[in-house]
Amino acid sequence: MPREGRHAGRGGSLRIDRLDVYHVAMPLIYPWRTAYGVDYDVHSVLVKAASGGHVGWAEATPFFAPHYCPESALSVFFHVTEVFGPHVVGREYDTARELTNRLEAFKGNSFAKASVEMCWWTLQSAITGTPLHRLLGGETREVAAGADFGIQDSIDMLLGNIQGAVDAGFPRIKLKVARGWDLDVLRAATGAFPNATFHIDCNCGYTLDDLPFFKAIDGLGLAFIEQPLSFGDVLDHAELAKQLETPICLDETIYSVRAAEQALRIGACKYINIKPGRSGGFTNCIDIHDLARDAGVPVWVGGMLESAVGASLCIELATLSNFTYPGDLFPSSRFYEQDLSRPEIEITPRNTFEPRTGRLPEPDPERLAAQTVRSAAVTNPSGDNG
């Protein structure tokens, strides 16, 4: 159940006066290929919230098309500018949970809700001068990052990239798989690097009919298998978990606190990937973190190829105590020739990231303007929000 207290987002009443919303398209250095398909640029929605003389930024990155989840960048832009934004602008919220509860009148659309809810936290951080990770209940500590590789042009190309990650000392390596890029790839990778820690991400690409494939990789020593089945198949994930030694990690399935509660109750996973956008914001992320912690299930922070704005928020979240597996956290240079923000996100020589004790990254105005597809403002001129 949701808990008040140190995770409730307390810090004093906060009124959101205005939202500025930007749908951006950020070209990738190299195409991002998964079981869903291929993306050549990342479509993201950035939201700037104003309260008095203070501003806070958030980012939601569901991509261009509804492949990862039922949302898309355009649907997030629409719901924030036409529905959710007008519903929350002009009102005061003592806690982030109050804002989350107000948005519960609307079904689903977790990325759109998250882009508004996270603004409460970044505003509160700016107003109070408190580091965001401290507001969230985290500690000022470095957080570990892993190496991630999408589907490559060839196995040799992948092995070369893995060698670079091993040489750099990354603590684990994540491989995207899909039908036709799975068993042979995994055998080659684990055979070439027997001492490396691997896990795979299936991005909902398989069904229980693929049990022979999962049995075939069950002895490869993977840390876990991430999201093997469809995002709605919590029962099938529980069934698959019973038949494998390799743990199951859920990502797309954990779209709400309730979904996490049910997955944990029936033993559908032994790890959980927590993404702020997919979870509906930080309030829900913290609740999922606490549920998993109490169940003895480790969590780790996932990424959606965000700009430095969204990536920095993931780093802040990853400072909570149960984030013990290395996260999907990346320096700006990993995917983009030029990030939207200054300063850009940088990784330490220890393959870690440091939370901010000062101001969070914000988009550079010129870079933001160059990548913006559409923008709109949400104000409350009447002062009446019903």
PLY file of the C-alpha trace (Angstrom):
ply
format ascii 1.0
element vertex 386
property float x
property float y
property float z
element edge 385
property int vertex1
property int vertex2
end_header
0.00 0.00 0.00
1.21 3.58 -0.59
3.03 4.95 2.42
3.35 8.49 3.63
6.44 9.70 5.47
9.89 10.39 4.15
8.88 9.22 0.66
5.71 11.28 0.43
7.34 14.28 -1.19
6.75 16.67 1.67
8.33 20.08 1.67
5.58 22.66 1.74
2.67 23.64 -0.47
3.61 24.10 -4.11
1.49 25.75 -6.78
2.15 24.94 -10.44
1.55 28.15 -12.36
2.49 27.09 -15.88
3.74 24.18 -17.96
5.80 24.56 -21.14
5.79 21.33 -23.13
8.24 20.35 -25.89
8.08 17.34 -28.20
11.63 16.81 -29.43
13.37 14.43 -31.83
17.01 13.65 -31.03
19.06 11.88 -33.77
21.02 8.85 -32.57
24.66 8.18 -33.39
23.77 4.57 -34.21
20.29 3.08 -34.78
18.71 1.46 -31.71
17.45 -2.00 -32.68
15.32 -4.18 -30.41
12.61 -6.81 -30.74
10.21 -3.91 -31.40
12.05 -2.62 -34.46
14.54 0.17 -35.10
14.70 3.82 -34.03
16.96 6.31 -35.78
16.07 9.15 -33.44
14.49 9.36 -30.02
11.18 11.17 -29.64
10.80 12.62 -26.18
8.60 15.09 -24.32
10.18 17.64 -21.99
8.08 19.60 -19.53
9.12 22.80 -17.80
7.02 23.70 -14.77
7.00 27.15 -13.19
6.07 28.06 -9.63
6.62 31.68 -8.68
10.15 32.48 -9.76
11.28 28.85 -9.80
11.30 26.24 -12.58
11.68 22.48 -12.68
12.13 20.16 -15.66
11.06 16.57 -16.36
11.24 14.27 -19.36
9.15 11.35 -20.65
10.52 9.23 -23.48
8.03 6.67 -24.83
9.55 6.93 -28.38
7.81 7.86 -31.63
5.46 4.89 -31.96
3.59 2.86 -29.30
5.96 -0.12 -29.47
7.37 -0.15 -25.94
3.99 0.69 -24.38
0.58 1.95 -25.57
1.86 5.55 -25.40
3.86 7.56 -27.91
5.58 10.93 -27.78
2.63 12.52 -29.58
0.09 11.01 -27.19
2.11 12.25 -24.21
2.30 15.73 -25.74
-1.46 15.73 -26.32
-2.43 14.50 -22.87
-0.10 16.89 -21.04
-1.13 19.94 -23.05
-4.85 19.20 -23.47
-5.89 17.06 -20.49
-3.47 16.53 -17.60
-1.83 19.94 -17.65
-5.07 21.94 -17.48
-6.22 19.59 -14.72
-3.28 20.38 -12.42
-2.07 23.89 -13.32
-3.19 26.59 -10.91
-3.63 24.26 -7.95
-1.52 23.79 -4.83
-0.11 20.43 -3.73
1.38 19.77 -0.31
2.85 16.46 -1.49
3.64 14.77 -4.77
1.15 12.07 -3.82
-1.63 14.65 -3.85
-0.77 15.45 -7.46
-0.53 11.74 -8.31
-3.93 11.13 -6.76
-5.46 13.98 -8.75
-4.19 12.41 -11.97
-5.71 9.04 -10.98
-8.99 10.31 -12.42
-7.47 9.38 -15.79
-6.72 5.81 -16.85
-3.26 4.66 -17.85
-0.93 7.03 -19.72
1.85 6.63 -17.19
4.50 8.47 -19.23
2.27 11.53 -19.57
1.45 11.48 -15.86
5.12 11.04 -14.97
6.18 14.07 -16.98
3.89 16.21 -14.82
4.44 14.47 -11.48
8.23 14.61 -11.71
8.00 18.37 -12.19
6.62 18.62 -8.65
9.82 17.05 -7.35
12.22 19.12 -9.45
10.34 22.27 -8.50
10.46 21.32 -4.84
14.19 20.71 -5.15
14.68 24.14 -6.74
12.49 25.96 -4.22
13.97 24.36 -1.10
17.55 23.98 -2.32
17.40 20.29 -1.37
19.10 17.78 -3.69
16.46 15.77 -5.50
17.82 12.41 -4.37
17.48 13.49 -0.75
13.86 14.49 -1.32
13.25 11.04 -2.81
14.73 9.33 0.23
18.05 8.39 -1.35
21.63 8.84 -0.23
24.39 10.98 -1.72
26.30 8.10 -3.27
27.58 7.01 -6.64
25.38 4.61 -8.58
26.74 1.86 -10.79
26.02 1.63 -14.51
26.08 -1.33 -16.85
26.81 -1.60 -20.57
23.91 -2.12 -22.99
23.92 -3.27 -26.61
21.03 -3.35 -29.02
20.85 -5.66 -32.01
24.04 -5.16 -34.02
24.96 -5.57 -37.69
26.85 -8.78 -36.97
27.98 -11.04 -34.13
31.56 -9.94 -34.73
30.51 -6.32 -34.27
28.75 -7.20 -31.03
31.74 -9.14 -29.70
33.98 -6.17 -30.42
31.65 -3.88 -28.49
31.47 -6.34 -25.60
35.28 -6.45 -25.52
35.31 -2.69 -25.13
32.85 -2.89 -22.23
34.85 -5.65 -20.54
38.08 -3.70 -20.98
36.40 -0.64 -19.47
35.39 -2.67 -16.42
31.61 -2.46 -16.66
30.07 -4.70 -13.96
27.44 -6.23 -16.23
26.42 -6.33 -19.89
22.87 -6.26 -21.22
22.10 -7.72 -24.64
18.94 -7.07 -26.60
17.60 -10.22 -28.25
14.88 -11.03 -30.77
13.93 -14.03 -32.87
16.81 -14.59 -35.26
19.22 -12.74 -32.95
19.21 -14.83 -29.82
20.59 -18.31 -29.19
23.64 -18.19 -31.46
24.40 -14.66 -30.29
24.21 -15.63 -26.62
26.34 -18.71 -27.06
28.96 -16.63 -28.87
28.96 -13.88 -26.23
29.03 -16.08 -23.15
31.58 -18.39 -24.77
33.91 -15.53 -25.65
33.54 -13.83 -22.26
32.91 -16.58 -19.69
33.70 -14.34 -16.71
31.42 -11.45 -17.71
27.98 -10.93 -16.15
25.30 -10.91 -18.85
21.57 -10.49 -18.86
19.25 -10.33 -21.83
16.29 -8.12 -22.65
13.57 -9.71 -24.76
11.28 -6.65 -24.93
8.13 -8.81 -24.86
9.28 -10.67 -28.00
8.47 -14.25 -26.97
5.64 -16.45 -25.68
5.39 -19.63 -23.65
5.58 -21.50 -26.96
9.25 -20.47 -26.95
9.98 -22.54 -23.83
12.56 -24.67 -25.77
14.58 -21.49 -26.41
14.46 -20.48 -22.75
15.46 -24.00 -21.71
18.37 -23.81 -24.15
19.75 -20.65 -22.53
18.97 -21.73 -18.97
22.48 -23.07 -18.50
24.38 -20.04 -19.85
24.71 -18.39 -16.44
22.70 -15.26 -17.23
21.99 -12.94 -14.32
18.36 -12.89 -15.44
16.02 -12.78 -18.43
14.35 -9.37 -18.73
10.74 -9.13 -19.94
10.58 -12.32 -22.00
6.80 -12.29 -22.59
4.11 -9.74 -23.42
3.72 -6.80 -21.05
0.28 -8.00 -19.91
1.24 -11.63 -19.31
1.94 -11.59 -15.58
0.49 -15.10 -15.16
2.58 -16.49 -18.01
5.70 -14.90 -16.52
4.94 -16.68 -13.25
4.55 -19.95 -15.16
7.83 -19.41 -17.02
9.61 -18.56 -13.77
8.62 -21.94 -12.34
10.22 -23.78 -15.24
13.60 -22.03 -15.33
16.61 -21.73 -13.05
17.48 -18.35 -14.55
15.58 -15.56 -12.74
12.97 -13.46 -14.51
13.11 -9.65 -14.42
10.03 -7.62 -15.28
10.09 -4.26 -17.04
7.12 -3.42 -19.29
4.78 -5.45 -17.06
5.43 -3.19 -14.05
3.41 -0.22 -15.30
1.84 0.56 -11.91
2.19 -0.09 -8.19
-0.70 -2.53 -8.40
0.99 -4.47 -11.21
4.16 -4.74 -9.12
2.18 -5.92 -6.12
0.48 -8.66 -8.13
3.69 -9.79 -9.85
5.48 -10.11 -6.53
2.55 -11.91 -4.95
2.51 -14.71 -7.54
6.28 -15.01 -7.95
6.44 -13.69 -11.51
9.89 -12.14 -11.05
13.01 -12.04 -8.90
14.16 -8.63 -10.20
12.30 -5.48 -11.20
13.40 -2.78 -13.60
11.99 0.59 -12.46
11.58 3.39 -14.99
10.07 6.71 -13.88
8.09 7.20 -17.09
6.63 3.72 -17.27
5.76 3.79 -13.56
3.87 7.09 -13.65
6.41 9.20 -11.76
8.61 9.17 -8.69
5.83 8.60 -6.16
4.94 5.29 -7.79
8.63 4.41 -8.30
9.23 4.76 -4.58
6.21 2.61 -3.74
7.39 -0.10 -6.16
10.90 0.13 -4.71
9.55 -0.35 -1.19
7.28 -3.26 -2.16
10.18 -5.04 -3.86
12.54 -4.32 -0.96
10.07 -5.78 1.52
9.72 -8.86 -0.70
13.49 -9.32 -0.93
13.51 -8.51 -4.66
16.33 -6.24 -5.92
15.52 -3.40 -8.31
17.50 -1.41 -10.83
16.84 1.74 -12.79
16.00 1.45 -16.47
16.60 3.99 -19.18
14.75 5.10 -22.30
17.64 6.85 -24.06
16.70 10.12 -22.38
18.54 13.39 -22.78
20.58 14.64 -19.83
17.34 16.01 -18.33
15.72 12.58 -17.96
18.96 10.68 -17.39
19.82 12.88 -14.42
16.43 12.09 -12.86
17.10 8.35 -13.22
20.46 8.81 -11.48
18.78 10.61 -8.58
16.23 7.79 -8.20
18.92 5.10 -8.28
20.35 6.35 -4.97
17.54 4.63 -3.03
18.72 1.65 -0.99
17.22 -1.26 -2.97
18.71 -0.18 -6.30
21.51 -2.72 -6.07
21.87 -4.00 -9.65
23.78 -1.73 -12.07
21.39 0.52 -13.96
20.75 1.52 -17.56
22.57 4.82 -17.15
24.64 6.38 -19.89
26.83 9.40 -20.57
25.45 11.85 -23.12
28.11 10.77 -25.62
26.81 7.18 -25.67
23.87 7.92 -27.97
24.07 11.56 -29.05
26.61 13.70 -30.88
25.17 16.61 -28.90
22.86 16.30 -25.92
20.05 18.78 -25.36
21.47 19.95 -22.07
24.43 21.67 -20.56
26.15 20.29 -18.62
25.98 16.91 -20.31
25.93 13.65 -18.35
29.38 12.16 -17.76
30.42 8.82 -16.37
33.23 8.45 -13.83
36.30 6.26 -14.42
34.64 3.81 -12.02
31.65 3.36 -14.38
29.40 5.19 -11.97
27.32 8.34 -11.96
27.07 10.92 -9.22
23.79 12.52 -8.13
23.57 16.28 -8.20
24.08 18.26 -5.03
23.30 21.46 -6.93
21.14 22.39 -9.88
19.81 19.66 -12.16
20.60 19.78 -15.90
18.28 21.90 -18.06
18.00 22.07 -21.85
20.17 24.56 -23.66
17.65 26.95 -25.34
19.34 26.84 -28.75
19.72 23.06 -28.73
16.13 22.62 -27.56
14.80 24.91 -30.30
16.75 23.03 -32.96
15.28 19.64 -31.96
11.72 20.70 -31.13
8.97 19.17 -33.29
6.11 21.00 -31.55
5.58 22.96 -28.36
2.74 24.43 -26.31
2.11 26.16 -23.00
-0.48 25.31 -20.34
-1.64 28.24 -18.23
-4.59 28.93 -15.99
-5.80 32.43 -16.87
-9.20 31.95 -15.25
-7.79 30.71 -11.95
-10.47 28.01 -11.94
-9.42 24.38 -12.20
-12.56 22.75 -10.95
0 1
1 2
2 3
3 4
4 5
5 6
6 7
7 8
8 9
9 10
10 11
11 12
12 13
13 14
14 15
15 16
16 17
17 18
18 19
19 20
20 21
21 22
22 23
23 24
24 25
25 26
26 27
27 28
28 29
29 30
30 31
31 32
32 33
33 34
34 35
35 36
36 37
37 38
38 39
39 40
40 41
41 42
42 43
43 44
44 45
45 46
46 47
47 48
48 49
49 50
50 51
51 52
52 53
53 54
54 55
55 56
56 57
57 58
58 59
59 60
60 61
61 62
62 63
63 64
64 65
65 66
66 67
67 68
68 69
69 70
70 71
71 72
72 73
73 74
74 75
75 76
76 77
77 78
78 79
79 80
80 81
81 82
82 83
83 84
84 85
85 86
86 87
87 88
88 89
89 90
90 91
91 92
92 93
93 94
94 95
95 96
96 97
97 98
98 99
99 100
100 101
101 102
102 103
103 104
104 105
105 106
106 107
107 108
108 109
109 110
110 111
111 112
112 113
113 114
114 115
115 116
116 117
117 118
118 119
119 120
120 121
121 122
122 123
123 124
124 125
125 126
126 127
127 128
128 129
129 130
130 131
131 132
132 133
133 134
134 135
135 136
136 137
137 138
138 139
139 140
140 141
141 142
142 143
143 144
144 145
145 146
146 147
147 148
148 149
149 150
150 151
151 152
152 153
153 154
154 155
155 156
156 157
157 158
158 159
159 160
160 161
161 162
162 163
163 164
164 165
165 166
166 167
167 168
168 169
169 170
170 171
171 172
172 173
173 174
174 175
175 176
176 177
177 178
178 179
179 180
180 181
181 182
182 183
183 184
184 185
185 186
186 187
187 188
188 189
189 190
190 191
191 192
192 193
193 194
194 195
195 196
196 197
197 198
198 199
199 200
200 201
201 202
202 203
203 204
204 205
205 206
206 207
207 208
208 209
209 210
210 211
211 212
212 213
213 214
214 215
215 216
216 217
217 218
218 219
219 220
220 221
221 222
222 223
223 224
224 225
225 226
226 227
227 228
228 229
229 230
230 231
231 232
232 233
233 234
234 235
235 236
236 237
237 238
238 239
239 240
240 241
241 242
242 243
243 244
244 245
245 246
246 247
247 248
248 249
249 250
250 251
251 252
252 253
253 254
254 255
255 256
256 257
257 258
258 259
259 260
260 261
261 262
262 263
263 264
264 265
265 266
266 267
267 268
268 269
269 270
270 271
271 272
272 273
273 274
274 275
275 276
276 277
277 278
278 279
279 280
280 281
281 282
282 283
283 284
284 285
285 286
286 287
287 288
288 289
289 290
290 291
291 292
292 293
293 294
294 295
295 296
296 297
297 298
298 299
299 300
300 301
301 302
302 303
303 304
304 305
305 306
306 307
307 308
308 309
309 310
310 311
311 312
312 313
313 314
314 315
315 316
316 317
317 318
318 319
319 320
320 321
321 322
322 323
323 324
324 325
325 326
326 327
327 328
328 329
329 330
330 331
331 332
332 333
333 334
334 335
335 336
336 337
337 338
338 339
339 340
340 341
341 342
342 343
343 344
344 345
345 346
346 347
347 348
348 349
349 350
350 351
351 352
352 353
353 354
354 355
355 356
356 357
357 358
358 359
359 360
360 361
361 362
362 363
363 364
364 365
365 366
366 367
367 368
368 369
369 370
370 371
371 372
372 373
373 374
374 375
375 376
376 377
377 378
378 379
379 380
380 381
381 382
382 383
383 384
384 385
